[in-house]
Amino acid sequence: MSGRLRFALCALLAGYAAIAVSAESFPARPIRFVVPYPPGGGTDIVTRLISPPLAEGLGQQIVIDNRGGAGGIIGTEIVAKALPDGYTMLFVVPAQTSVNPALYKRLPYDPLRDFAPVTQLTIYELAMVAHPSLPASSVKQLLALAKSKPGTINLGSAGSGSAGHMAAEWFRMMTGVQWVHVPYKGAGPALTELIGGQVQVLFATTLATLPHVRAGRLKALGVTGTRRSPAAPDVATVAESVPGYEFTQWQGVVVPAKTPRAIIKRLNAELVKVMNLPRVKERVLELGSIPVGSTPEQFAALLKSELEKYAKIVKAAGIKVD
């Protein structure tokens, strides 16, 4: 073995030894929580909801780092390449771990190989919302309008392959509606453009959209779950107009692969505690999501099954990256 190779190997072993030792006193400094989308969307809202009590439980500051762009790829890659010491966490949704692998032939990360699951935080549905100027106040009215004027409605999304885009494509496949897809670099910018009237329709989380609906800045046409949302019981499900339509999502936390098991267990325990706090549960339910707080093993099984599911959907819908 050459001297240079021996030095590199020793440095690598020393690095992992240091991580193993640090696991015993974890955490000893602030933790970076990477959100791979701009501020203002559902991911950002949940991150900012759970971070204060998580910081309290861990005894260290949680620094939220919004790294939007490329459908979540930029922020996700950052965490994939981060040191596996527990001081970098990633907020994940299906777009990053399930949809992107089906959309891109080459990704700078592997969703199963490069990350260690910590916990599933929530499961939730989306809301189909419209700008007040759109002459449609229900899914049926939207379908009638779209069919009378095909290709004239602008549909915003958080980006190609995002949850909203997938929900819209599934809706298009089931109804034959024709609209113009306008992708943005995150749900926050898409919502801003919808409120401003630059696009007319958007599928986005109830967490992000319902406050605007209640304020009169948007109108809700439907929700994508099988049942009406407890956060908006007066809003019909899309399935009431399009039988068989359903689209639900989830949110979770992962860390870089090879993060010590002891650190993952600590993070999991604290996050599960946070998701079971009455004030957090109440707020999450109020915003239209259901708190979960799973084990790492349960979340790992979900990630694998979702990867297979979305590969089939992307292929059947013929979704391409814009």
FENTA-V90369 format. One record per run of one state. SS is the DSSP state (~ for helix, > for strand, _ for the rest). FROM is the first residue (numbers start at 1). TO is the last residue. If there is no record, write none. Layout:
BEGIN
ss->SS from->FROM to->TO
ss->SS from->FROM to->TO
END
This chain:
BEGIN
ss->_ from->1 to->2
ss->~ from->3 to->24
ss->_ from->25 to->30
ss->> from->31 to->35
ss->_ from->36 to->41
ss->~ from->42 to->58
ss->_ from->59 to->61
ss->> from->62 to->66
ss->_ from->67 to->69
ss->~ from->70 to->80
ss->_ from->81 to->87
ss->> from->88 to->93
ss->~ from->94 to->103
ss->_ from->104 to->114
ss->> from->115 to->131
ss->_ from->132 to->138
ss->~ from->139 to->148
ss->_ from->149 to->153
ss->> from->154 to->157
ss->_ from->158 to->162
ss->~ from->163 to->175
ss->_ from->176 to->179
ss->> from->180 to->183
ss->_ from->184 to->186
ss->~ from->187 to->195
ss->_ from->196 to->200
ss->> from->201 to->205
ss->~ from->206 to->214
ss->_ from->215 to->217
ss->> from->218 to->223
ss->_ from->224 to->236
ss->> from->237 to->237
ss->~ from->238 to->240
ss->_ from->241 to->247
ss->> from->248 to->256
ss->_ from->257 to->260
ss->~ from->261 to->275
ss->_ from->276 to->277
ss->~ from->278 to->286
ss->_ from->287 to->288
ss->> from->289 to->291
ss->_ from->292 to->295
ss->~ from->296 to->317
ss->_ from->318 to->322
END
